[in-house]
Amino acid sequence: MTAFLDRYLARLGLSQLPSVDLAGLDCLLWAQRLAIPYDALDARLGRGVDLDPAVVAAKLLSGTRGGYCFELNQLFARGLEALGFAVDPMLARVWLRQEPDDDVPPRTHIVLAVALEGERWLADAGVGGGHVPAMPIRDGAEAAGNDGAIHRLRRDAEFGWMLERHFAGQCRNQYSFTDDTALAADIAMSNHWTATSPCSRFIRNVLVSQVTQDGLKAITNDQFSVQRGDTTDRMQITGPEAMRRLLADEFGIIMSLHDVEALAAF
């Protein structure tokens, strides 16, 4: 194994090489989502997000921080490619929080297309919500999430592909993407806007989450929530010291009290 792959698999808690097939793809995807939290705190702190591969690996493999989609899916792609998978990045528009009269959202999310079994498979280790297993990029394809949701892909006449989330009797659009491979320059531009624009939700909010076996735990500003299936428990975080302990105990994110205070969540 390469030095990177050895460190990566150790961070994910995998003692054996995943196979280069659908089972191996899903194994790696699930292991990363359980091991490395979704952590958009650097954007909130005004630090921007450096996508140099060495910087991303040092941060995410440290065991003390996570990252957001541009970091998480870069790391995931490196792991897949080191195993022998063929991977293409694609930029996506997030629709989950859009209202009917809102403008079309910008491309602020990155996903992966993995060539496998004569098809391209959608694989996303960087979404801040529940787990979506790998699914063929095919109209009507479905995958069952860890929390009981059903995720479905459909062709969209305007935006290419739309990923829907069907849960608790509701259908919500999650994100859309086209078949175009994202070039490095476009990824850099999208990451820069997402991590620095005053309009970005990552600048406006404190956002952390991590997949669990049957749901998701998350921090949104001063609220901590734990979703298990169709049940969600919520708790208000009482101050910076409580936030610092929660980040460490629930997500393995180690930050100084000074940095937690600078998040200005209270």
C-alpha positions as CSV (number, residue, x, y, z in Angstrom):
1,M,0.0,0.0,0.0
2,T,1.0,3.6,-0.5
3,A,1.7,5.7,2.6
4,F,-1.5,7.7,1.9
5,L,-3.7,4.6,1.5
6,D,-2.2,3.1,4.7
7,R,-3.0,6.2,6.7
8,Y,-6.4,6.6,5.1
9,L,-7.6,3.1,5.8
10,A,-6.3,3.4,9.4
11,R,-8.3,6.6,9.9
12,L,-11.4,4.7,8.6
13,G,-10.7,1.8,10.9
14,L,-10.4,-0.7,8.0
15,S,-7.8,-3.4,8.4
16,Q,-8.3,-5.0,4.9
17,L,-8.3,-3.5,1.4
18,P,-11.8,-3.0,0.1
19,S,-12.4,-4.8,-3.2
20,V,-12.6,-2.9,-6.5
21,D,-16.3,-3.5,-7.0
22,L,-19.6,-2.2,-5.7
23,A,-19.2,-3.9,-2.4
24,G,-15.8,-2.3,-1.9
25,L,-17.1,1.1,-3.0
26,D,-20.0,1.0,-0.5
27,C,-17.6,-0.3,2.2
28,L,-15.3,2.6,1.8
29,L,-18.1,5.2,1.5
30,W,-19.8,3.9,4.7
31,A,-16.6,3.7,6.6
32,Q,-15.6,7.3,5.8
33,R,-19.0,8.7,6.6
34,L,-18.9,7.0,10.0
35,A,-15.3,8.0,10.8
36,I,-14.8,11.6,9.6
37,P,-17.3,14.3,10.5
38,Y,-18.7,17.0,8.3
39,D,-17.0,20.1,9.6
40,A,-17.5,23.5,8.0
41,L,-16.0,25.4,10.9
42,D,-12.9,26.9,9.0
43,A,-15.2,28.7,6.6
44,R,-17.2,30.1,9.6
45,L,-13.9,31.2,11.2
46,G,-12.9,33.1,8.1
47,R,-9.9,30.9,7.3
48,G,-11.1,29.7,3.9
49,V,-10.6,26.1,2.8
50,D,-7.3,25.0,1.3
51,L,-7.8,22.2,-1.2
52,D,-4.1,21.3,-1.6
53,P,-4.2,17.5,-1.2
54,A,-1.4,17.5,1.4
55,V,-3.3,20.0,3.5
56,V,-6.6,18.2,3.2
57,A,-5.0,14.8,4.1
58,A,-3.2,16.3,7.1
59,K,-6.4,17.9,8.4
60,L,-8.8,15.0,7.8
61,L,-6.5,12.2,8.8
62,S,-5.4,13.9,12.0
63,G,-8.3,12.4,13.9
64,T,-9.1,15.8,15.4
65,R,-10.9,17.6,12.6
66,G,-13.4,16.9,9.7
67,G,-14.1,18.8,6.6
68,Y,-16.8,19.9,4.2
69,C,-17.7,18.5,0.8
70,F,-14.8,19.7,-1.2
71,E,-12.4,18.2,1.3
72,L,-14.3,15.1,2.2
73,N,-14.9,14.0,-1.4
74,Q,-11.3,14.9,-2.5
75,L,-10.1,12.5,0.2
76,F,-12.6,9.9,-0.8
77,A,-11.6,10.2,-4.4
78,R,-7.9,9.8,-3.5
79,G,-8.7,6.6,-1.5
80,L,-10.8,5.2,-4.4
81,E,-8.1,5.9,-7.0
82,A,-5.4,4.4,-4.8
83,L,-7.4,1.2,-4.7
84,G,-7.9,1.2,-8.5
85,F,-11.3,2.8,-9.0
86,A,-11.8,5.4,-11.9
87,V,-13.4,8.5,-10.5
88,D,-14.7,11.8,-11.9
89,P,-15.7,14.8,-9.8
90,M,-18.9,16.7,-10.7
91,L,-20.3,20.0,-9.3
92,A,-23.8,20.1,-7.9
93,R,-26.5,22.6,-6.9
94,V,-28.0,22.1,-3.5
95,W,-31.8,22.5,-3.5
96,L,-32.6,21.1,0.0
97,R,-33.3,24.5,1.6
98,Q,-34.6,26.3,-1.4
99,E,-38.0,28.0,-1.3
100,P,-40.2,28.2,-4.4
101,D,-39.4,31.8,-5.2
102,D,-35.6,31.5,-4.5
103,D,-33.1,32.0,-7.3
104,V,-31.4,29.0,-8.8
105,P,-28.7,27.9,-6.3
106,P,-25.0,28.1,-7.4
107,R,-22.8,25.0,-7.7
108,T,-21.6,24.8,-4.1
109,H,-21.4,21.0,-3.7
110,I,-19.1,18.4,-5.2
111,V,-20.0,14.7,-5.8
112,L,-18.2,11.8,-7.5
113,A,-19.0,9.6,-10.5
114,V,-17.3,6.2,-10.2
115,A,-17.0,3.9,-13.2
116,L,-18.1,0.4,-12.3
117,E,-19.8,-2.5,-13.9
118,G,-20.2,-0.7,-17.2
119,E,-22.0,2.3,-15.5
120,R,-21.3,5.5,-13.7
121,W,-22.2,5.4,-10.0
122,L,-23.0,8.4,-7.8
123,A,-20.9,8.3,-4.6
124,D,-20.9,11.2,-2.1
125,A,-18.9,11.2,1.1
126,G,-19.3,14.9,1.5
127,V,-23.0,15.6,2.1
128,G,-24.0,17.1,5.4
129,G,-27.1,14.9,5.8
130,G,-28.0,11.2,6.1
131,H,-26.0,8.5,4.4
132,V,-26.7,7.7,0.7
133,P,-25.2,4.5,-0.6
134,A,-23.6,4.4,-4.0
135,M,-26.3,4.3,-6.7
136,P,-26.1,4.0,-10.5
137,I,-26.5,7.3,-12.4
138,R,-29.7,6.1,-14.1
139,D,-33.2,7.5,-14.2
140,G,-35.3,5.9,-11.4
141,A,-32.3,4.5,-9.5
142,E,-32.9,4.2,-5.8
143,A,-30.9,3.6,-2.6
144,A,-32.0,3.1,1.0
145,G,-30.4,5.4,3.5
146,N,-29.2,4.5,7.0
147,D,-32.2,6.4,8.5
148,G,-34.9,4.7,6.5
149,A,-35.1,7.4,3.8
150,I,-35.2,6.3,0.1
151,H,-33.0,8.3,-2.3
152,R,-34.0,8.4,-5.9
153,L,-32.4,9.8,-9.0
154,R,-34.5,11.3,-11.8
155,R,-33.7,13.0,-15.1
156,D,-34.4,16.7,-14.9
157,A,-35.0,18.6,-18.1
158,E,-33.2,21.8,-16.9
159,F,-30.6,20.6,-14.4
160,G,-29.5,17.2,-15.6
161,W,-29.9,14.8,-12.6
162,M,-31.9,15.5,-9.5
163,L,-31.4,13.5,-6.3
164,E,-34.6,13.2,-4.3
165,R,-35.0,12.2,-0.6
166,H,-38.2,10.4,0.2
167,F,-38.8,10.3,4.0
168,A,-41.8,10.3,6.3
169,G,-44.2,10.7,3.5
170,Q,-42.4,13.7,1.9
171,C,-40.3,14.1,-1.2
172,R,-37.6,16.8,-1.1
173,N,-35.0,17.6,-3.8
174,Q,-31.5,17.3,-2.4
175,Y,-29.1,18.4,-5.2
176,S,-28.8,18.4,-9.0
177,F,-25.8,17.8,-11.2
178,T,-24.9,17.2,-14.8
179,D,-22.7,14.5,-16.3
180,D,-19.8,17.0,-17.0
181,T,-16.6,16.3,-15.2
182,A,-15.6,19.2,-13.0
183,L,-12.3,20.8,-13.9
184,A,-9.8,21.8,-11.3
185,A,-10.3,25.5,-12.0
186,D,-14.1,25.2,-11.6
187,I,-13.7,23.3,-8.3
188,A,-11.3,26.0,-7.0
189,M,-13.8,28.7,-7.9
190,S,-16.8,26.9,-6.4
191,N,-14.8,26.1,-3.2
192,H,-13.6,29.8,-2.9
193,W,-17.2,31.2,-3.1
194,T,-18.6,28.6,-0.8
195,A,-15.9,29.1,1.8
196,T,-15.7,32.9,1.7
197,S,-18.8,34.6,0.2
198,P,-21.0,36.5,2.7
199,C,-23.9,34.8,1.0
200,S,-22.7,31.3,1.7
201,R,-24.5,29.4,4.4
202,F,-21.2,28.2,5.7
203,I,-20.2,31.7,6.5
204,R,-23.6,32.5,8.1
205,N,-23.9,29.3,10.2
206,V,-22.0,26.9,12.5
207,L,-22.4,23.5,10.8
208,V,-21.1,20.2,11.9
209,S,-22.6,16.7,11.5
210,Q,-21.8,13.0,11.4
211,V,-23.5,9.9,10.3
212,T,-24.4,7.3,12.9
213,Q,-25.5,3.7,12.4
214,D,-29.2,4.7,12.2
215,G,-29.3,8.4,11.6
216,L,-27.3,11.6,12.0
217,K,-26.1,13.8,14.8
218,A,-25.5,17.5,14.1
219,I,-24.7,21.0,15.4
220,T,-26.5,23.9,13.7
221,N,-25.5,27.2,15.4
222,D,-26.5,26.7,19.1
223,Q,-28.6,23.6,18.6
224,F,-27.4,19.9,18.9
225,S,-29.7,17.3,17.3
226,V,-29.7,13.5,17.2
227,Q,-31.8,11.9,14.5
228,R,-32.6,8.1,14.7
229,G,-35.0,7.0,12.0
230,D,-38.0,9.3,12.0
231,T,-37.3,10.6,15.6
232,T,-35.2,13.7,16.3
233,D,-34.1,14.9,19.8
234,R,-32.8,18.5,20.1
235,M,-30.8,20.2,22.8
236,Q,-29.7,23.9,23.1
237,I,-26.0,24.4,23.6
238,T,-25.5,26.7,26.6
239,G,-22.2,28.4,25.7
240,P,-18.8,28.1,24.2
241,E,-17.4,25.7,26.8
242,A,-20.4,23.4,26.3
243,M,-19.9,23.7,22.5
244,R,-16.1,22.8,22.9
245,R,-16.9,19.7,24.9
246,L,-19.7,18.6,22.6
247,L,-17.4,19.0,19.5
248,A,-14.8,16.8,21.2
249,D,-17.1,14.2,22.8
250,E,-19.6,13.7,19.9
251,F,-17.5,14.5,16.8
252,G,-13.8,14.1,17.8
253,I,-13.2,17.7,16.8
254,I,-10.6,19.4,19.0
255,M,-10.7,23.2,19.1
256,S,-9.5,25.8,21.5
257,L,-12.0,27.7,23.6
258,H,-10.8,30.8,21.8
259,D,-11.7,29.3,18.4
260,V,-15.1,28.1,19.6
261,E,-15.8,31.6,21.0
262,A,-14.9,33.0,17.5
263,L,-17.6,30.9,15.9
264,A,-20.1,33.3,17.5
265,A,-22.8,30.8,17.8
266,F,-24.4,32.3,20.9
